[in-house]
Amino acid sequence: MVLPPTFVPGFHDEAAVRKMRYGPLGKTGLQVSHLGFGGAALGGRLLFGEFEESEAIAMVQEAIKQGINYIDTAPYYGQGRSEEILGKALKGIPRKAYYIATKVARYEVDVITRFDFSRERTLKSVDHSLQLLGLDSVDIIQVHDIDLATNLDVVLNETLPALQEVVDAGKARYIGVTCHTVGTLKEAVERSTVPISTVLSYARNTLIDDGLLHVLPFFQSKGVGVVNAAGLVMGLLTNDGPQSWHPAIEPVKKLCAEAAAYCKERGVELARLAQYHTMLHPGPATHLVGMNSKAVLRSNLDIATNGLTDLETHVLEDIKSKFLSKIQGTHFEGVEMEEYKEALRQKGKKQ
């Protein structure tokens, strides 16, 4: 196997790197690991629960040594905590050893102030992210959750041109967009006058939703790199279940909980089955997984390189036929936008 451009002799575990699968991220020229690191898990209690910061830092460093070379984060994850922890973890690691992406436009927990797609905030956000990360530039700068802009035109006419300024200034190499609604990703690529090099779709290539697969040919035809995230549907497909804020409808949560109970009874972790499934499909260049402990890292590396055990394979087929096959269609597309619109209506009533 040819070692990736990110390989650094004396730093990486060469045997582990040779086991990792790498592929092109669209036309960017970046050769990214099939297993990517999702920084949302470093955002703290609201997103993925509490964790030991020192353990998380050591885990990030180990992940890169083991061959994971694509890192994704955002200002929204812990309102900067994810970027700050990554900044600490990346000190002393050769810059050549990894690619890193962050985002703009989504910032606050409060629904009213959550988004800001303006040029001014975009430029400030990039500089703040670089400061927290301790870097002069990132590889990819993305607009976060473009399906939650009140009008896509503001993304196309203000946010993306601002990011082109960021690229022109040497603070990023490529521009991307992210969201849950795959149709909006497609529309953005079709309409944007600013080159979009990557798209990030989350929770749309999973055991309960294959929406991303239907638009993959379009992105491939345009040379756009596809990043797949949230194969565990933000905790829904785990033995412990999702956080209380999860937007899925109750019937979906119930069926997933039943699948999780079935897995527990057989000593199997549903998260491993779900992650294996999402990494099977060709097309996405990398699959982001939220991790904040070495135990979770080891499990995901094992899935990426060795697959499932015979028992896990059997249980996976069981839960698909007994529970998850009953789930049809998308499960929370548009839910957050409705929450945002309702919050704006309530604010208007009070004024």
Disulfide bonds with the S-S distance in Angstrom:
none
